[in-house]
Amino acid sequence: MLWDGLGGLGRFFIVIGLLFVAFGLVLVLLERFPQIPLGRLPGDIRIERENVRFYFPLVTSLILSVIATILWSLISSLRK
């Protein structure tokens, strides 16, 4: 019974690892396509002073969250 739980935990970590790899690939690909303005959208907060830089990609975070939610819904509906 203990091994069943560990097998499930192992699969969980494999899925999490694959998600990190996929996210990393997306970030690398976004660098190659500068015409996609993620991170520089209107509504992203950017404050630059003499010795301080503050950046909070608010709108970019919202858009990525909506995309992730849609993908998660599609994947979960396919699993049923």
N, C-alpha and C positions, 0 to 999 in steps of 0.2 A: 504494500500500500504506500509506503514511503517513496518507492521508486516511481510510482505513477505521478506523484506530485512533482518530483524532481524532473521527470521527463517533460511535463507540462511547463515547468519553469524554464527548462532548457530551450524548448520551442519558443517560449516568450522572448528569451534573450536573443535568439536567432532572428526573430521578426524585428525586434528593436534594432539590432545591428544592421539588418538590411534596410530599414527605414533611414538610419543614419547615413549609410552609403548612398542611398537614393537622394537624400537631401544634399549631401556633399557634391554629388554629380550635378544636381540642379544649380548649385551655387557656382560651380566651375563653368557650366554652360552659360549662365547669366553674364559672367565676366566677358565671354566671347561675343556677346550680342549687346553692345552698349546702347542700341536703340530702344531696348526695353527699359523703361525708367524706374524699375523697382528700387526703392530706396531714395528716390528723388522726386516723388510725387507731390503735388500740391496737398498740403495738409500734414506732411511730415515736418516735425518740429526740429529746427536747426538754429542753435544760438552759438555764435562765435564772438568771443571777446579777446582781449590781449593774451591772456594765459589760459583761457578756459574754452573748451569746445564741448557743447552738449548737443547730442543728436538723438532724437526719438522718432523712429519711422512709424508714426501712428497709422496713417492711411495704408501704407504697405503692409503693416501687421494685420489690419482688418481684411484686406484683400486676400492675403495668404491664408488667413483663418477661414474665410468663406470657401476658398478653393479646397482646403484640407477637409472641411466639413462635408462638402459635396463628394469628394473622393471617398471619404470614410463611409458615407451613406451608400454610395454605389457598391463598394466592396462588401459591406455588411449585407446589402440586399442580395448580392450574388451568392453569398455563403449560405443563405437560407434555402 
